[in-house]
Amino acid sequence: MQYREDQNIDQYVDMFEQIYEPIQNLERSFYQVFARLIESIAQCSQYVNKQNQKGLADHVPEVFSWYCSLVNKANLKMDLSEAIWKKFPYVCPYCLTAPCTCVRGKKSLEDNGSKIEGKAKENLSKCPTNLDEWQSMFEQIYPRDPQGYDQKSNFSHLVE
């Protein structure tokens, strides 16, 4: 598969499988790939704690590639884009708004399950089709702090 700027998330999953599965991940188990994902997340969290924006920006793509590899190893019967949409249908899954207005003590995901499903159907025409659109959607749900770039909150949303 050839990289295209407008490819969707599921095409990234396929692309990383074609690149890494035959030469690096074939012998790795699901748990070994999961461990590499956790390791790359931990490395990014060190950059967040040190407020090293360049280090974080350089390593976030690695987190994404290991996540895609994990999706492949998990042999999910659902597209990654579908799974993300079911949790984030253009709203925060906790407060059900965009931008997020969460405060401590809000409902759990289990409490919002049927409401999230309703939002996914209601907002289906807004469902992103490529990585830029997904980033734009998450920017609308979780806008950056107007006072400046808040690495810690943005990184925590990425890990979620």
PyMOL commands that place a pseudoatom at each C-alpha (Angstrom):
pseudoatom trace, name=CA, resn=MET, resi=1, chain=A, elem=C, hetatm=0, pos=[0.000, 0.000, 0.000]
pseudoatom trace, name=CA, resn=GLN, resi=2, chain=A, elem=C, hetatm=0, pos=[1.306, 3.427, -0.943]
pseudoatom trace, name=CA, resn=TYR, resi=3, chain=A, elem=C, hetatm=0, pos=[0.932, 6.314, 1.539]
pseudoatom trace, name=CA, resn=ARG, resi=4, chain=A, elem=C, hetatm=0, pos=[-1.619, 8.951, 0.528]
pseudoatom trace, name=CA, resn=GLU, resi=5, chain=A, elem=C, hetatm=0, pos=[-2.179, 12.151, 2.465]
pseudoatom trace, name=CA, resn=ASP, resi=6, chain=A, elem=C, hetatm=0, pos=[-5.957, 11.663, 2.405]
pseudoatom trace, name=CA, resn=GLN, resi=7, chain=A, elem=C, hetatm=0, pos=[-5.987, 8.008, 3.491]
pseudoatom trace, name=CA, resn=ASN, resi=8, chain=A, elem=C, hetatm=0, pos=[-8.323, 7.003, 6.294]
pseudoatom trace, name=CA, resn=ILE, resi=9, chain=A, elem=C, hetatm=0, pos=[-7.328, 5.541, 9.646]
pseudoatom trace, name=CA, resn=ASP, resi=10, chain=A, elem=C, hetatm=0, pos=[-8.091, 1.989, 8.570]
pseudoatom trace, name=CA, resn=GLN, resi=11, chain=A, elem=C, hetatm=0, pos=[-5.761, 2.408, 5.602]
pseudoatom trace, name=CA, resn=TYR, resi=12, chain=A, elem=C, hetatm=0, pos=[-3.012, 3.445, 8.049]
pseudoatom trace, name=CA, resn=VAL, resi=13, chain=A, elem=C, hetatm=0, pos=[-3.657, 0.212, 9.960]
pseudoatom trace, name=CA, resn=ASP, resi=14, chain=A, elem=C, hetatm=0, pos=[-3.308, -1.758, 6.713]
pseudoatom trace, name=CA, resn=MET, resi=15, chain=A, elem=C, hetatm=0, pos=[-0.216, 0.205, 5.675]
pseudoatom trace, name=CA, resn=PHE, resi=16, chain=A, elem=C, hetatm=0, pos=[1.577, -0.436, 8.989]
pseudoatom trace, name=CA, resn=GLU, resi=17, chain=A, elem=C, hetatm=0, pos=[0.645, -4.115, 8.773]
pseudoatom trace, name=CA, resn=GLN, resi=18, chain=A, elem=C, hetatm=0, pos=[2.209, -4.376, 5.318]
pseudoatom trace, name=CA, resn=ILE, resi=19, chain=A, elem=C, hetatm=0, pos=[5.332, -2.534, 6.448]
pseudoatom trace, name=CA, resn=TYR, resi=20, chain=A, elem=C, hetatm=0, pos=[6.007, -4.072, 9.860]
pseudoatom trace, name=CA, resn=GLU, resi=21, chain=A, elem=C, hetatm=0, pos=[4.215, -7.408, 10.137]
pseudoatom trace, name=CA, resn=PRO, resi=22, chain=A, elem=C, hetatm=0, pos=[6.377, -9.421, 7.720]
pseudoatom trace, name=CA, resn=ILE, resi=23, chain=A, elem=C, hetatm=0, pos=[9.741, -8.155, 8.965]
pseudoatom trace, name=CA, resn=GLN, resi=24, chain=A, elem=C, hetatm=0, pos=[9.346, -7.053, 12.585]
pseudoatom trace, name=CA, resn=ASN, resi=25, chain=A, elem=C, hetatm=0, pos=[6.065, -8.153, 14.121]
pseudoatom trace, name=CA, resn=LEU, resi=26, chain=A, elem=C, hetatm=0, pos=[5.525, -11.605, 12.649]
pseudoatom trace, name=CA, resn=GLU, resi=27, chain=A, elem=C, hetatm=0, pos=[7.170, -13.339, 15.599]
pseudoatom trace, name=CA, resn=ARG, resi=28, chain=A, elem=C, hetatm=0, pos=[5.791, -10.936, 18.208]
pseudoatom trace, name=CA, resn=SER, resi=29, chain=A, elem=C, hetatm=0, pos=[2.738, -11.944, 20.186]
pseudoatom trace, name=CA, resn=PHE, resi=30, chain=A, elem=C, hetatm=0, pos=[-0.167, -9.636, 20.936]
pseudoatom trace, name=CA, resn=TYR, resi=31, chain=A, elem=C, hetatm=0, pos=[1.311, -9.026, 24.392]
pseudoatom trace, name=CA, resn=GLN, resi=32, chain=A, elem=C, hetatm=0, pos=[4.751, -8.167, 23.031]
pseudoatom trace, name=CA, resn=VAL, resi=33, chain=A, elem=C, hetatm=0, pos=[3.226, -5.601, 20.663]
pseudoatom trace, name=CA, resn=PHE, resi=34, chain=A, elem=C, hetatm=0, pos=[1.123, -4.277, 23.550]
pseudoatom trace, name=CA, resn=ALA, resi=35, chain=A, elem=C, hetatm=0, pos=[4.284, -3.927, 25.650]
pseudoatom trace, name=CA, resn=ARG, resi=36, chain=A, elem=C, hetatm=0, pos=[5.974, -1.939, 22.843]
pseudoatom trace, name=CA, resn=LEU, resi=37, chain=A, elem=C, hetatm=0, pos=[2.917, 0.332, 22.657]
pseudoatom trace, name=CA, resn=ILE, resi=38, chain=A, elem=C, hetatm=0, pos=[3.065, 0.936, 26.422]
pseudoatom trace, name=CA, resn=GLU, resi=39, chain=A, elem=C, hetatm=0, pos=[6.812, 1.562, 26.166]
pseudoatom trace, name=CA, resn=SER, resi=40, chain=A, elem=C, hetatm=0, pos=[6.302, 4.196, 23.454]
pseudoatom trace, name=CA, resn=ILE, resi=41, chain=A, elem=C, hetatm=0, pos=[3.520, 5.840, 25.487]
pseudoatom trace, name=CA, resn=ALA, resi=42, chain=A, elem=C, hetatm=0, pos=[5.812, 5.924, 28.532]
pseudoatom trace, name=CA, resn=GLN, resi=43, chain=A, elem=C, hetatm=0, pos=[8.549, 7.550, 26.462]
pseudoatom trace, name=CA, resn=CYS, resi=44, chain=A, elem=C, hetatm=0, pos=[6.088, 10.222, 25.313]
pseudoatom trace, name=CA, resn=SER, resi=45, chain=A, elem=C, hetatm=0, pos=[4.942, 10.817, 28.878]
pseudoatom trace, name=CA, resn=GLN, resi=46, chain=A, elem=C, hetatm=0, pos=[8.553, 11.614, 29.803]
pseudoatom trace, name=CA, resn=TYR, resi=47, chain=A, elem=C, hetatm=0, pos=[8.589, 14.292, 27.101]
pseudoatom trace, name=CA, resn=VAL, resi=48, chain=A, elem=C, hetatm=0, pos=[5.289, 15.649, 28.437]
pseudoatom trace, name=CA, resn=ASN, resi=49, chain=A, elem=C, hetatm=0, pos=[6.642, 15.809, 31.992]
pseudoatom trace, name=CA, resn=LYS, resi=50, chain=A, elem=C, hetatm=0, pos=[9.787, 17.601, 30.783]
pseudoatom trace, name=CA, resn=GLN, resi=51, chain=A, elem=C, hetatm=0, pos=[7.658, 19.918, 28.597]
pseudoatom trace, name=CA, resn=ASN, resi=52, chain=A, elem=C, hetatm=0, pos=[9.728, 18.836, 25.608]
pseudoatom trace, name=CA, resn=GLN, resi=53, chain=A, elem=C, hetatm=0, pos=[7.344, 19.588, 22.727]
pseudoatom trace, name=CA, resn=LYS, resi=54, chain=A, elem=C, hetatm=0, pos=[9.788, 18.527, 19.999]
pseudoatom trace, name=CA, resn=GLY, resi=55, chain=A, elem=C, hetatm=0, pos=[10.483, 15.155, 21.625]
pseudoatom trace, name=CA, resn=LEU, resi=56, chain=A, elem=C, hetatm=0, pos=[6.770, 14.561, 22.029]
pseudoatom trace, name=CA, resn=ALA, resi=57, chain=A, elem=C, hetatm=0, pos=[5.994, 15.582, 18.440]
pseudoatom trace, name=CA, resn=ASP, resi=58, chain=A, elem=C, hetatm=0, pos=[8.760, 13.287, 17.175]
pseudoatom trace, name=CA, resn=HIS, resi=59, chain=A, elem=C, hetatm=0, pos=[7.493, 10.249, 19.128]
pseudoatom trace, name=CA, resn=VAL, resi=60, chain=A, elem=C, hetatm=0, pos=[3.685, 10.495, 18.948]
pseudoatom trace, name=CA, resn=PRO, resi=61, chain=A, elem=C, hetatm=0, pos=[3.716, 8.930, 15.445]
pseudoatom trace, name=CA, resn=GLU, resi=62, chain=A, elem=C, hetatm=0, pos=[5.518, 5.938, 16.970]
pseudoatom trace, name=CA, resn=VAL, resi=63, chain=A, elem=C, hetatm=0, pos=[2.658, 5.527, 19.460]
pseudoatom trace, name=CA, resn=PHE, resi=64, chain=A, elem=C, hetatm=0, pos=[0.214, 5.590, 16.555]
pseudoatom trace, name=CA, resn=SER, resi=65, chain=A, elem=C, hetatm=0, pos=[2.171, 2.994, 14.586]
pseudoatom trace, name=CA, resn=TRP, resi=66, chain=A, elem=C, hetatm=0, pos=[2.380, 0.626, 17.576]
pseudoatom trace, name=CA, resn=TYR, resi=67, chain=A, elem=C, hetatm=0, pos=[-1.339, 1.160, 18.198]
pseudoatom trace, name=CA, resn=CYS, resi=68, chain=A, elem=C, hetatm=0, pos=[-2.057, 0.200, 14.571]
pseudoatom trace, name=CA, resn=SER, resi=69, chain=A, elem=C, hetatm=0, pos=[0.148, -2.880, 14.992]
pseudoatom trace, name=CA, resn=LEU, resi=70, chain=A, elem=C, hetatm=0, pos=[-1.788, -3.835, 18.112]
pseudoatom trace, name=CA, resn=VAL, resi=71, chain=A, elem=C, hetatm=0, pos=[-5.084, -3.485, 16.237]
pseudoatom trace, name=CA, resn=ASN, resi=72, chain=A, elem=C, hetatm=0, pos=[-3.707, -5.896, 13.629]
pseudoatom trace, name=CA, resn=LYS, resi=73, chain=A, elem=C, hetatm=0, pos=[-2.517, -8.383, 16.258]
pseudoatom trace, name=CA, resn=ALA, resi=74, chain=A, elem=C, hetatm=0, pos=[-5.898, -8.215, 18.021]
pseudoatom trace, name=CA, resn=ASN, resi=75, chain=A, elem=C, hetatm=0, pos=[-7.616, -9.308, 14.801]
pseudoatom trace, name=CA, resn=LEU, resi=76, chain=A, elem=C, hetatm=0, pos=[-10.556, -7.028, 15.527]
pseudoatom trace, name=CA, resn=LYS, resi=77, chain=A, elem=C, hetatm=0, pos=[-13.723, -7.586, 13.534]
pseudoatom trace, name=CA, resn=MET, resi=78, chain=A, elem=C, hetatm=0, pos=[-14.368, -3.837, 13.479]
pseudoatom trace, name=CA, resn=ASP, resi=79, chain=A, elem=C, hetatm=0, pos=[-12.586, -1.052, 11.642]
pseudoatom trace, name=CA, resn=LEU, resi=80, chain=A, elem=C, hetatm=0, pos=[-10.531, 1.202, 13.902]
pseudoatom trace, name=CA, resn=SER, resi=81, chain=A, elem=C, hetatm=0, pos=[-12.393, 4.253, 12.597]
pseudoatom trace, name=CA, resn=GLU, resi=82, chain=A, elem=C, hetatm=0, pos=[-15.710, 2.625, 13.532]
pseudoatom trace, name=CA, resn=ALA, resi=83, chain=A, elem=C, hetatm=0, pos=[-14.463, 1.848, 17.047]
pseudoatom trace, name=CA, resn=ILE, resi=84, chain=A, elem=C, hetatm=0, pos=[-13.240, 5.424, 17.573]
pseudoatom trace, name=CA, resn=TRP, resi=85, chain=A, elem=C, hetatm=0, pos=[-16.498, 6.853, 16.194]
pseudoatom trace, name=CA, resn=LYS, resi=86, chain=A, elem=C, hetatm=0, pos=[-18.537, 4.691, 18.580]
pseudoatom trace, name=CA, resn=LYS, resi=87, chain=A, elem=C, hetatm=0, pos=[-16.728, 6.301, 21.521]
pseudoatom trace, name=CA, resn=PHE, resi=88, chain=A, elem=C, hetatm=0, pos=[-16.230, 9.837, 20.167]
pseudoatom trace, name=CA, resn=PRO, resi=89, chain=A, elem=C, hetatm=0, pos=[-19.165, 10.696, 17.855]
pseudoatom trace, name=CA, resn=TYR, resi=90, chain=A, elem=C, hetatm=0, pos=[-18.145, 14.370, 17.593]
pseudoatom trace, name=CA, resn=VAL, resi=91, chain=A, elem=C, hetatm=0, pos=[-18.709, 14.763, 21.359]
pseudoatom trace, name=CA, resn=CYS, resi=92, chain=A, elem=C, hetatm=0, pos=[-16.891, 13.984, 24.591]
pseudoatom trace, name=CA, resn=PRO, resi=93, chain=A, elem=C, hetatm=0, pos=[-18.199, 10.558, 25.706]
pseudoatom trace, name=CA, resn=TYR, resi=94, chain=A, elem=C, hetatm=0, pos=[-18.534, 11.764, 29.303]
pseudoatom trace, name=CA, resn=CYS, resi=95, chain=A, elem=C, hetatm=0, pos=[-20.317, 15.130, 29.066]
pseudoatom trace, name=CA, resn=LEU, resi=96, chain=A, elem=C, hetatm=0, pos=[-21.724, 14.502, 25.547]
pseudoatom trace, name=CA, resn=THR, resi=97, chain=A, elem=C, hetatm=0, pos=[-20.766, 17.979, 24.340]
pseudoatom trace, name=CA, resn=ALA, resi=98, chain=A, elem=C, hetatm=0, pos=[-18.270, 19.584, 21.993]
pseudoatom trace, name=CA, resn=PRO, resi=99, chain=A, elem=C, hetatm=0, pos=[-16.327, 21.364, 23.222]
pseudoatom trace, name=CA, resn=CYS, resi=100, chain=A, elem=C, hetatm=0, pos=[-15.975, 19.215, 26.310]
pseudoatom trace, name=CA, resn=THR, resi=101, chain=A, elem=C, hetatm=0, pos=[-17.445, 20.731, 29.466]
pseudoatom trace, name=CA, resn=CYS, resi=102, chain=A, elem=C, hetatm=0, pos=[-16.512, 17.901, 31.824]
pseudoatom trace, name=CA, resn=VAL, resi=103, chain=A, elem=C, hetatm=0, pos=[-16.266, 18.551, 35.504]
pseudoatom trace, name=CA, resn=ARG, resi=104, chain=A, elem=C, hetatm=0, pos=[-15.409, 16.079, 38.216]
pseudoatom trace, name=CA, resn=GLY, resi=105, chain=A, elem=C, hetatm=0, pos=[-18.253, 13.757, 39.154]
pseudoatom trace, name=CA, resn=LYS, resi=106, chain=A, elem=C, hetatm=0, pos=[-19.772, 13.460, 35.675]
pseudoatom trace, name=CA, resn=LYS, resi=107, chain=A, elem=C, hetatm=0, pos=[-21.364, 10.230, 34.522]
pseudoatom trace, name=CA, resn=SER, resi=108, chain=A, elem=C, hetatm=0, pos=[-19.325, 7.206, 33.559]
pseudoatom trace, name=CA, resn=LEU, resi=109, chain=A, elem=C, hetatm=0, pos=[-19.196, 5.818, 30.044]
pseudoatom trace, name=CA, resn=GLU, resi=110, chain=A, elem=C, hetatm=0, pos=[-21.534, 3.018, 31.097]
pseudoatom trace, name=CA, resn=ASP, resi=111, chain=A, elem=C, hetatm=0, pos=[-24.138, 5.594, 32.148]
pseudoatom trace, name=CA, resn=ASN, resi=112, chain=A, elem=C, hetatm=0, pos=[-23.869, 7.283, 28.744]
pseudoatom trace, name=CA, resn=GLY, resi=113, chain=A, elem=C, hetatm=0, pos=[-23.796, 4.165, 26.553]
pseudoatom trace, name=CA, resn=SER, resi=114, chain=A, elem=C, hetatm=0, pos=[-27.170, 4.576, 24.844]
pseudoatom trace, name=CA, resn=LYS, resi=115, chain=A, elem=C, hetatm=0, pos=[-26.743, 8.352, 24.571]
pseudoatom trace, name=CA, resn=ILE, resi=116, chain=A, elem=C, hetatm=0, pos=[-23.345, 7.900, 22.862]
pseudoatom trace, name=CA, resn=GLU, resi=117, chain=A, elem=C, hetatm=0, pos=[-24.959, 5.462, 20.395]
pseudoatom trace, name=CA, resn=GLY, resi=118, chain=A, elem=C, hetatm=0, pos=[-27.637, 8.057, 19.677]
pseudoatom trace, name=CA, resn=LYS, resi=119, chain=A, elem=C, hetatm=0, pos=[-25.004, 10.753, 19.090]
pseudoatom trace, name=CA, resn=ALA, resi=120, chain=A, elem=C, hetatm=0, pos=[-23.118, 8.421, 16.725]
pseudoatom trace, name=CA, resn=LYS, resi=121, chain=A, elem=C, hetatm=0, pos=[-26.268, 8.041, 14.593]
pseudoatom trace, name=CA, resn=GLU, resi=122, chain=A, elem=C, hetatm=0, pos=[-27.243, 11.717, 14.898]
pseudoatom trace, name=CA, resn=ASN, resi=123, chain=A, elem=C, hetatm=0, pos=[-23.774, 12.965, 13.879]
pseudoatom trace, name=CA, resn=LEU, resi=124, chain=A, elem=C, hetatm=0, pos=[-23.000, 10.283, 11.273]
pseudoatom trace, name=CA, resn=SER, resi=125, chain=A, elem=C, hetatm=0, pos=[-22.767, 12.858, 8.473]
pseudoatom trace, name=CA, resn=LYS, resi=126, chain=A, elem=C, hetatm=0, pos=[-19.886, 14.480, 10.402]
pseudoatom trace, name=CA, resn=CYS, resi=127, chain=A, elem=C, hetatm=0, pos=[-17.884, 11.247, 10.742]
pseudoatom trace, name=CA, resn=PRO, resi=128, chain=A, elem=C, hetatm=0, pos=[-14.271, 11.979, 9.738]
pseudoatom trace, name=CA, resn=THR, resi=129, chain=A, elem=C, hetatm=0, pos=[-12.835, 10.204, 6.731]
pseudoatom trace, name=CA, resn=ASN, resi=130, chain=A, elem=C, hetatm=0, pos=[-9.109, 10.955, 7.006]
pseudoatom trace, name=CA, resn=LEU, resi=131, chain=A, elem=C, hetatm=0, pos=[-6.519, 11.740, 9.673]
pseudoatom trace, name=CA, resn=ASP, resi=132, chain=A, elem=C, hetatm=0, pos=[-6.792, 15.531, 9.216]
pseudoatom trace, name=CA, resn=GLU, resi=133, chain=A, elem=C, hetatm=0, pos=[-10.553, 15.352, 9.767]
pseudoatom trace, name=CA, resn=TRP, resi=134, chain=A, elem=C, hetatm=0, pos=[-10.113, 13.178, 12.871]
pseudoatom trace, name=CA, resn=GLN, resi=135, chain=A, elem=C, hetatm=0, pos=[-7.604, 15.692, 14.249]
pseudoatom trace, name=CA, resn=SER, resi=136, chain=A, elem=C, hetatm=0, pos=[-10.003, 18.532, 13.499]
pseudoatom trace, name=CA, resn=MET, resi=137, chain=A, elem=C, hetatm=0, pos=[-12.841, 16.702, 15.256]
pseudoatom trace, name=CA, resn=PHE, resi=138, chain=A, elem=C, hetatm=0, pos=[-10.744, 16.093, 18.363]
pseudoatom trace, name=CA, resn=GLU, resi=139, chain=A, elem=C, hetatm=0, pos=[-9.629, 19.745, 18.298]
pseudoatom trace, name=CA, resn=GLN, resi=140, chain=A, elem=C, hetatm=0, pos=[-13.315, 20.729, 18.407]
pseudoatom trace, name=CA, resn=ILE, resi=141, chain=A, elem=C, hetatm=0, pos=[-14.117, 18.290, 21.216]
pseudoatom trace, name=CA, resn=TYR, resi=142, chain=A, elem=C, hetatm=0, pos=[-10.972, 19.051, 23.227]
pseudoatom trace, name=CA, resn=PRO, resi=143, chain=A, elem=C, hetatm=0, pos=[-9.770, 22.523, 22.181]
pseudoatom trace, name=CA, resn=ARG, resi=144, chain=A, elem=C, hetatm=0, pos=[-6.301, 23.604, 23.208]
pseudoatom trace, name=CA, resn=ASP, resi=145, chain=A, elem=C, hetatm=0, pos=[-5.992, 25.921, 26.139]
pseudoatom trace, name=CA, resn=PRO, resi=146, chain=A, elem=C, hetatm=0, pos=[-6.324, 29.465, 24.758]
pseudoatom trace, name=CA, resn=GLN, resi=147, chain=A, elem=C, hetatm=0, pos=[-3.516, 30.516, 27.116]
pseudoatom trace, name=CA, resn=GLY, resi=148, chain=A, elem=C, hetatm=0, pos=[-1.100, 28.144, 25.410]
pseudoatom trace, name=CA, resn=TYR, resi=149, chain=A, elem=C, hetatm=0, pos=[-0.412, 24.579, 24.331]
pseudoatom trace, name=CA, resn=ASP, resi=150, chain=A, elem=C, hetatm=0, pos=[-1.261, 22.197, 27.165]
pseudoatom trace, name=CA, resn=GLN, resi=151, chain=A, elem=C, hetatm=0, pos=[0.777, 19.056, 26.460]
pseudoatom trace, name=CA, resn=LYS, resi=152, chain=A, elem=C, hetatm=0, pos=[-0.390, 17.193, 29.546]
pseudoatom trace, name=CA, resn=SER, resi=153, chain=A, elem=C, hetatm=0, pos=[-4.123, 17.368, 28.819]
pseudoatom trace, name=CA, resn=ASN, resi=154, chain=A, elem=C, hetatm=0, pos=[-3.657, 16.740, 25.087]
pseudoatom trace, name=CA, resn=PHE, resi=155, chain=A, elem=C, hetatm=0, pos=[-1.402, 13.755, 25.797]
pseudoatom trace, name=CA, resn=SER, resi=156, chain=A, elem=C, hetatm=0, pos=[-3.872, 12.331, 28.316]
pseudoatom trace, name=CA, resn=HIS, resi=157, chain=A, elem=C, hetatm=0, pos=[-6.626, 12.527, 25.691]
pseudoatom trace, name=CA, resn=LEU, resi=158, chain=A, elem=C, hetatm=0, pos=[-4.365, 10.752, 23.192]
pseudoatom trace, name=CA, resn=VAL, resi=159, chain=A, elem=C, hetatm=0, pos=[-3.670, 7.952, 25.656]
pseudoatom trace, name=CA, resn=GLU, resi=160, chain=A, elem=C, hetatm=0, pos=[-7.380, 7.628, 26.418]
for i in range(1, 160): cmd.bond("trace and resi %d" % i, "trace and resi %d" % (i + 1))
show_as sticks, trace
zoom trace
